[in-house]
């Protein structure tokens, strides 16, 4: 990156108002999945794009471009509802591997500024750039460099917020969207927050917002004027409303859960088909665990029935695993305990929680067969990464009846922190 624009004086000292203060950046890609699709398909640029599946599918919106958002389309909205609001939109299936590859490039850019990077998801992260002014210039210059480099490297828009704390920086980036930057200098936090709606504070959802409105609390300033000691369950949001947030950027943030789900195009009672999908989901989860150097002990089965009733069932293993065979074995047992002949399924999911860093010692592989199986799955990962997912798979998934058609079904991946 070209730093010649930064003068020697700028490198030597930060602006006066920032001396001795933390400099926290929240960088957030704009409509990430939809923006990637518009980049890949130039004909979609400037048009409403909805990522998640076909317009008549039963899944939900994974992402919507700003052109679609103008019609009221939002993430997690049913695709059919989105089609009603914006019938002229282009509906495209999600391509998680592509988005993950782009995310790797974006995170690499962030880490070129500081090792203190805390990814929150594929498309956003906190950066602690305190002290980096000596190399890269003022906080505003750093924000501009990040945005310019992301635009140049991956050809995507990004919004950046900068302040002395994580919570204020995140709100600043939200207000900077789309494709902008917002800086809240030290001492300006409360004035910046005060007129904003109280729902922008972390921890306040629609129900809490409604309860606060009854008490005359509608803005962040209204909440800040209340005594945190008397707010009980809202003590933390009330503290954040004052611009006080001492949380550090956690660069080694470890996922607590890794999971995949699939929503069927039609409700199904075909147990063999459901098991095939569960095996495929278990394989995806195992791949992602290995890619992140993680292993987990608790395997969770999620079932959503035709009447929208949703249950989860889980089992804790004797040792952590990152192997498809072990995860699927636990999932199959959980399903067989729960399944009834009359059941119709709308969605199934596989999650692994209780994760930790995975090494051969931590995995405590007991037998040569286990070591061989893991080595085989790692080799499969390498082949898939180079040639694509369809090149190699488990024998149980071969055949047209077991083929996973991703354009007919809504897939979702979760990494929960």
ROKOLSE-745890 format. One record per residue (C-alpha): residue in three letters; x, y, z. Coordinates in steps of 0.001 Angstrom, whole numbers, plus 500000, padded with zeros to 6 digits. Each point is the difference from the previous one (the first is absolute). Layout:
REM residues N
ALAXYZ;...
REM end
This chain:
REM residues 417
UNK500000500000500000;UNK501265503478499137;UNK500591502018503183;UNK501893502849498350;UNK497023502304500511;UNK500588499830503751;UNK502564502600501038;UNK502737499392502534;UNK498254502302502482;UNK496786498032499684;UNK501890496781500670;UNK501649501378503090;UNK496902500959501910;UNK496217499418499901;UNK497584502968499900;UNK499818501786503337;UNK496493498791500873;UNK501027496356499496;UNK503188500027502099;UNK499759497421502727;UNK496684498729498612;UNK499090496689498436;UNK499254500015496271;UNK497417497311499199;UNK498817499347496450;UNK496838498153499019;UNK500211499003496325;UNK496855498587498404;UNK499550498906496384;UNK496864501444498383;UNK497299497437499087;UNK502874497533499745;UNK498492496955498261;UNK497957502155497628;UNK502989502239499235;UNK502118496951499162;UNK497292498783497611;UNK499847503424498349;UNK503776499944499624;UNK499938496523498459;UNK497101500855497693;UNK500436503599498788;UNK496522499953498448;UNK498621499974503565;UNK501719503223501045;UNK497524502732500804;UNK497129497489500108;UNK498189498531503024;UNK501630496671500893;UNK498758497517502609;UNK502255497140501096;UNK498505496838501481;UNK498247498010497281;UNK497151500102497516;UNK497212502564500484;UNK497462497228500704;UNK502280497982502310;UNK499182499579503689;UNK503315501256501271;UNK500934503434501288;UNK501969502954498658;UNK503709499598500735;UNK500836503478498677;UNK498383502784497994;UNK501685502719497975;UNK499265503605500903;UNK497857500237496880;UNK497793497222501439;UNK500070501446503514;UNK498373503146498615;UNK496866497863499540;UNK500042498772503595;UNK501850496718499437;UNK502100498923502993;UNK502184497075501000;UNK498167497004501551;UNK496760501001498251;UNK498192497085498237;UNK500953499951496327;UNK496354499996498922;UNK499345503141502026;UNK503063501642498454;UNK498690499109496530;UNK496717501718500835;UNK501772503170501118;UNK502443500092497101;UNK498734497860497092;UNK502573501456497612;UNK502925498760502119;UNK502500497434498774;UNK499957496979502321;UNK503258498039500180;UNK501116496982502071;UNK502679500548502605;UNK503584498945499319;UNK501558499653503444;UNK503367498721498798;UNK500409503072497771;UNK499002502367502819;UNK502407498254502387;UNK502853500350497486;UNK499310503740499642;UNK499822500314503785;UNK503483498507500332;UNK501347502729497729;UNK498210502733501944;UNK501242498724503380;UNK503526499844498579;UNK499725503704499163;UNK498835500776503543;UNK502939498088501479;UNK502435501995497869;UNK499193502947502297;UNK499949498258503375;UNK500126496486501449;UNK497148501002502307;UNK497104498986497728;UNK496784498473501382;UNK497834498545497222;UNK496295500060500861;UNK498874498215496839;UNK501158499576496407;UNK499378503669499248;UNK500849502051503080;UNK502687500365502629;UNK501371502222502741;UNK503582501264499716;UNK502029501596502780;UNK502340502384498152;UNK501198501858503106;UNK503555501158499297;UNK499762499208496300;UNK499805503732499230;UNK503792500099500109;UNK500075497789496920;UNK496746500677498187;UNK498954503493501057;UNK496923501416501743;UNK496932497862500801;UNK498248501576497030;UNK502918499152497730;UNK499969496406501258;UNK496285499745499230;UNK500575501338496497;UNK502904497620499389;UNK497924496986501102;UNK497089500964497781;UNK502246500744497013;UNK501889496735500367;UNK496842497907500294;UNK498555501715496934;UNK503220499505498017;UNK500624496387501088;UNK496535498418499971;UNK497965502683498209;UNK497366500235502734;UNK498589502849502130;UNK500681500196503722;UNK498927502365502770;UNK502240500903502925;UNK499300501488503417;UNK502734501212502368;UNK499781500940503661;UNK501514499226503376;UNK497793496944500630;UNK498516497047498175;UNK496359500935500543;UNK500353503580498748;UNK502161498939497037;UNK497376497454498941;UNK497179502552500152;UNK502189502444498061;UNK500552497488497189;UNK496262499290499853;UNK499290503699499515;UNK502768500245497391;UNK498300497475497698;UNK500098499552497154;UNK503650500325498985;UNK501019502735502450;UNK501893500733503186;UNK499067501666503286;UNK502419501092502714;UNK498938500752503574;UNK502996501608501758;UNK500722499736503723;UNK497606502051502094;UNK497310500072497303;UNK498506496585500762;UNK497025501084502091;UNK499062502844497683;UNK500184497633497027;UNK497840497348501694;UNK497418502175501745;UNK497551500690497122;UNK500116496472498572;UNK497135497514500569;UNK500537497806503023;UNK499747496824497898;UNK503483500714498614;UNK501534499095503355;UNK501244496406500248;UNK497638497818502033;UNK496797501915499220;UNK497584498210497676;UNK496460500868498852;UNK498306498748503184;UNK502367501867502305;UNK499677503095497822;UNK496208499891500415;UNK500285499624503788;UNK502406502930500187;UNK497706502174497890;UNK497246499518502594;UNK502453501436502550;UNK500791502979497775;UNK503361498669498860;UNK500204500282496218;UNK503488501304499279;UNK503430498894501165;UNK500246503325501815;UNK496806499181501940;UNK501576496722501120;UNK503320501648500854;UNK498259502373502398;UNK498609497120502044;UNK501920498592502945;UNK501578496685498847;UNK499731498645503551;UNK496194500311499760;UNK499719498466496540;UNK500653496461501254;UNK500045497765496929;UNK500820503009497785;UNK503034501065501987;UNK502444499091497221;UNK498038501726497185;UNK499605503057502248;UNK503778500103500457;UNK500558499668496250;UNK497555502881499491;UNK502522502221501785;UNK502672499011497500;UNK501766497838502586;UNK501250496695498596;UNK503318498592501165;UNK499839496731498042;UNK503210499087498240;UNK500306498841496407;UNK500470496240500361;UNK502252498848497178;UNK499840496329501002;UNK496220499876500199;UNK498998496320499779;UNK496696498805498634;UNK497689498329502521;UNK497912498205497407;UNK500304498984496361;UNK496896498899498112;UNK498166499516496720;UNK496269499820499274;UNK497874499282496947;UNK496380500934499276;UNK498296497527497671;UNK498156501160496903;UNK497042497862501149;UNK499193498455503368;UNK501279496436500029;UNK499401496901502065;UNK502567497969498057;UNK502322498985502811;UNK502653498613497650;UNK500142503331498177;UNK500194501899503282;UNK502904497804501110;UNK501834500676496744;UNK499672503726500569;UNK501106499636503608;UNK503082498097498851;UNK500788502797497551;UNK499477502636502699;UNK502228498049502396;UNK502666499892497288;UNK499774503793499498;UNK500271500629503746;UNK502969497651500325;UNK501771501722497099;UNK499490503412501572;UNK501245498801503389;UNK503185498634498424;UNK500482503175497956;UNK499839502076503192;UNK502196497614502001;UNK497122499214502358;UNK498328496927501457;UNK496803499746502051;UNK498442497676502554;UNK496289500842499827;UNK498093498948496867;UNK496599501666499495;UNK497155498918497702;UNK497458502661498994;UNK496600499016498591;UNK497250502276498736;UNK496731498279499172;UNK497364500884497411;UNK497994501858502679;UNK503121502149500778;UNK500526498296503374;UNK503764500000500570;UNK502003497803502354;UNK503668499347500713;UNK501520496831501408;UNK503628499617501000;UNK502564497521501253;UNK503403500641501569;UNK502793497755498759;UNK502743498549502175;UNK502621501972498043;UNK499971502873497474;UNK499786499140496319;UNK500311501535496558;UNK499097496850498052;UNK496959499531497779;UNK499461496384501046;UNK499842500813503708;UNK497770503049499590;UNK497594498242497655;UNK499846496917502250;UNK498862502175502904;UNK497500501881497802;UNK498532496770498605;UNK499479498601503502;UNK498304503221501124;UNK497655499963496999;UNK499052496342500424;UNK499075500605503639;UNK497766502909499044;UNK498493498937496634;UNK496423498814499575;UNK498437498577496856;UNK497598502938499580;UNK502652502732500343;UNK500436502496497167;UNK503158502109500063;UNK500455503545498725;UNK503575500604501166;UNK502848497972501467;UNK503272501213501429;UNK503261498735501442;UNK502023502010502518;UNK503085499246502063;UNK500629502016503150;UNK502417499867502898;UNK502788500586497498;UNK503672500372500781;UNK503297500123498171;UNK500572496647498309;UNK503335498224500016;UNK500688496306499742;UNK500670499963503733;UNK496767501756500858;UNK498084497716497677;UNK501612497077501835;UNK499600497605497090;UNK500032496554501553;UNK500474497704497047;UNK501795499812496687;UNK496608499842498269;UNK499007503365501493;UNK503284501583498917;UNK499593498546496528;UNK496411501280499712;UNK501011503494501037;UNK502935500008497580;UNK497595498945497236;UNK497551502813500815;UNK502825502564500051;UNK501145498725496595;UNK496410500361498716;UNK499947503593501255;UNK503135500779498002;UNK498569498479496814;UNK496697501910500430;UNK501807503270500638;UNK501926499587496756;UNK497405498455497678;UNK496572500689501582;UNK497575498217502309;UNK498565497694497351;UNK503308498300499174;UNK500097497713503040;UNK497308498973502466;UNK498898497163502255;UNK498718496858498291;UNK496684500271501847;UNK499335503277498197;UNK500556498685496486;UNK497110499568497562;UNK497371502340498668;UNK497642499422502914;UNK502646501254502432;UNK501222502955497936;UNK499815503310501814;UNK498417502600497698;UNK500947503288501686;UNK497865502090497725;UNK496776498337501184;UNK500726500143503687;UNK500878502840502357;UNK503296499420501813;UNK501281501911502975;UNK503326499920501778;UNK500546501273503512;UNK503081500755502039;UNK498880501300503355;UNK502334501880502290;
REM end
